[in-house]
């Protein structure tokens, strides 16, 4: 439901260097009009019906068993370092990485980087709210791992669960940053996969569809360049 105002703090920040792989929590996240710095700047491609396809965990859940981080370095974005399910570390530039991924995923793949980022919704961040996460967990009578939802910015606010669905068109101040709130995020099947085991839990998506119009979180677009930090004050304008 819509609210006149809401305030709180940033409690978690996440970025996902390679689309559909495990990512990393961070203490601060640089943003600009593309979204979060380096977020989904890299992707794995296969060929589908004769055309290149950006591969996601919908088609290849095993991608979630790989993890990617930015260890630092030059570039916009820098090259990530990947950890395979068996613990082997790979530099993104390693000529053997594509072959290792192909073997593990059971399909031929190539690697692609794009400094414009490769979100499903271009030039955006995903914001999730603790009260909404708590409400869905209560409804399902289980704990919910926030990583399922692949959020960028998780906040704790003095607002009711799912209040963010009424914020479309408003602005959110996060520290020195200003974010334009776009629309609630309609979820695909990726949150049904456990981020550690890749086990499928279809009841989650069925529940969101039946009770919440398949929505969780809200998409936002940065209105300039800033750095968001865990602990920053959040205010709905």
ROVEXLO-57016 format. One line per field, with one value per residue (C-alpha): y, x negated, z negated; chain. Coordinates in steps of 0.1 Angstrom, whole numbers, plus 2048, in hexadecimal, padded with zeros to 3 digits. Layout:
// residues N
y = Y|...
x = X|...
z = Z|...
kette = A|...
END
This chain:
// residues 237
y = 800|823|838|85D|858|83E|83F|826|819|804|7E3|7CF|7D7|7BC|7BC|79F|7A2|786|782|765|75B|760|783|795|7AB|7CC|7E8|803|804|81F|827|83C|83D|819|80B|7FC|7FD|7DC|7CC|7B1|7C0|79C|780|75D|756|737|732|72C|727|732|753|75E|75E|76E|750|752|73B|735|721|716|715|708|72C|734|71C|733|753|773|790|7AF|7AE|7D1|7DE|7F5|7F5|7FF|7E5|7D1|7AC|796|778|759|73B|71B|703|6EE|70C|712|737|746|768|775|77A|756|745|725|733|72F|70B|704|714|701|6E0|6E9|6F6|6DA|6F3|707|72B|74B|769|78C|7AD|7CD|7EE|7F9|7DC|7C0|7C2|7B5|7D8|7EF|80B|800|7F3|7DB|7E6|7CF|7D6|7C3|7C5|7B5|799|792|792|778|763|763|75A|73D|733|731|746|757|75D|780|774|762|784|791|7B4|7D1|7E6|7D8|7F0|7F0|80A|815|80A|7ED|7CE|7D4|7F9|7FE|7F3|815|829|829|84B|857|85C|84B|85D|846|859|871|85E|864|846|848|82C|81B|7FE|7DF|7C2|7A5|785|76A|746|74E|754|731|724|720|736|71C|6FA|706|6F0|6FC|708|711|719|73A|747|738|74A|76C|768|75E|777|794|796|786|7A4|7A8|7C8|7E7|7F2|814|829|83E|863|86A|85E|856|83C|829|81A|801|816|833|845|83D|855|853|874
x = 800|7F4|7E6|7DF|7BC|7A4|781|767|744|731|72A|71B|70B|704|6F5|6F5|6D6|6E1|706|716|6F7|6F4|6E8|6DA|6E7|6D5|6D2|6D6|6E2|6DA|6F7|6FD|718|710|717|6FF|6DA|6D1|6F3|6FA|6DF|6D5|6E9|6E7|6F6|700|711|737|749|72B|727|712|725|71B|71D|72F|737|759|748|729|72F|70B|700|70B|6F0|6D5|6CC|6BC|6AC|699|677|66E|65A|65E|679|69D|6A6|688|685|695|686|69C|69E|6AA|6C0|6A1|68F|678|672|672|669|683|667|65B|65D|668|686|69F|696|698|6BB|6C5|6BC|6CD|6ED|6EF|6F1|6D9|6D7|6C4|6BD|6C9|6C2|6D5|6CD|6F1|6FB|713|731|753|75F|744|735|745|740|756|762|771|780|77C|7A1|7AB|791|79E|7C2|7BC|7A7|7C3|7DD|7C8|7BE|799|77A|773|750|74E|735|751|75E|73C|742|729|736|748|758|769|785|7A2|7BB|7D3|7CB|7CF|7D4|7B9|7D3|7E3|7C3|7C0|7B6|7A8|784|770|753|737|71B|710|721|742|755|773|78B|798|7B0|7B3|79D|7B0|79D|792|789|765|76F|77D|759|746|727|710|71F|733|74F|770|78D|7A9|7C1|7B0|7B9|7DC|7E1|7D5|7EC|80A|806|7F1|7F7|7D4|7C3|7A6|790|790|77A|769|753|736|739|714|6F3|6EF|6E3|6FC|6F0|6FE|70D|717|737|754|771|78F|795
z = 800|807|7EA|7E7|7DA|7CF|7C0|7B5|7BE|7D7|7C7|7E4|806|820|843|85C|873|88A|893|881|86E|848|840|822|805|804|7EA|804|828|841|858|877|891|89C|87A|861|86B|87C|875|88F|8A5|8B0|8BD|8CB|8EE|900|922|923|944|957|944|927|906|8E5|8CE|8AC|890|89F|8BB|8A7|881|87D|883|860|853|861|84E|85A|848|851|83F|84A|867|885|89F|8A2|897|88C|893|878|868|869|851|861|84D|845|838|855|85B|87E|88B|8A3|8BD|8B9|8DB|8CB|8B9|8D6|8DA|8B4|8B4|8D2|8C2|8A1|8B1|8CB|8E9|8FE|8F0|8F7|8E0|8E6|8D3|8D8|8C6|8CB|8B4|8BC|8A5|8B0|8AB|8B8|8A3|882|85F|84C|829|810|7EE|7CE|7C3|7E4|7E1|7BD|7C9|7E4|7CD|7B3|7CE|7D9|7B5|7BE|7BF|7E0|7ED|7FC|816|828|833|83F|831|833|816|7F8|7E0|7BE|7BD|7A7|7C2|7C4|7D9|7FE|7F9|814|82E|82B|830|855|862|841|836|81C|80B|800|7F0|80B|827|837|847|85D|854|873|86D|857|862|872|869|880|876|86A|846|845|846|826|82A|81A|825|844|838|846|830|848|82A|826|848|845|824|832|850|83B|81F|82D|853|857|849|831|82F|844|861|85F|875|867|870|86E|861|83C|824|80E|7ED|7D4|7B8|7CF|7C6|7DE|7E3|7FA|80C
kette = A|A|A|A|A|A|A|A|A|A|A|A|A|A|A|A|A|A|A|A|A|A|A|A|A|A|A|A|A|A|A|A|A|A|A|A|A|A|A|A|A|A|A|A|A|A|A|A|A|A|A|A|A|A|A|A|A|A|A|A|A|A|A|A|A|A|A|A|A|A|A|A|A|A|A|A|A|A|A|A|A|A|A|A|A|A|A|A|A|A|A|A|A|A|A|A|A|A|A|A|A|A|A|A|A|A|A|A|A|A|A|A|A|A|A|A|A|A|A|A|A|A|A|A|A|A|A|A|A|A|A|A|A|A|A|A|A|A|A|A|A|A|A|A|A|A|A|A|A|A|A|A|A|A|A|A|A|A|A|A|A|A|A|A|A|A|A|A|A|A|A|A|A|A|A|A|A|A|A|A|A|A|A|A|A|A|A|A|A|A|A|A|A|A|A|A|A|A|A|A|A|A|A|A|A|A|A|A|A|A|A|A|A|A|A|A|A|A|A|A|A|A|A|A|A|A|A|A|A|A|A|A|A|A|A|A|A
END
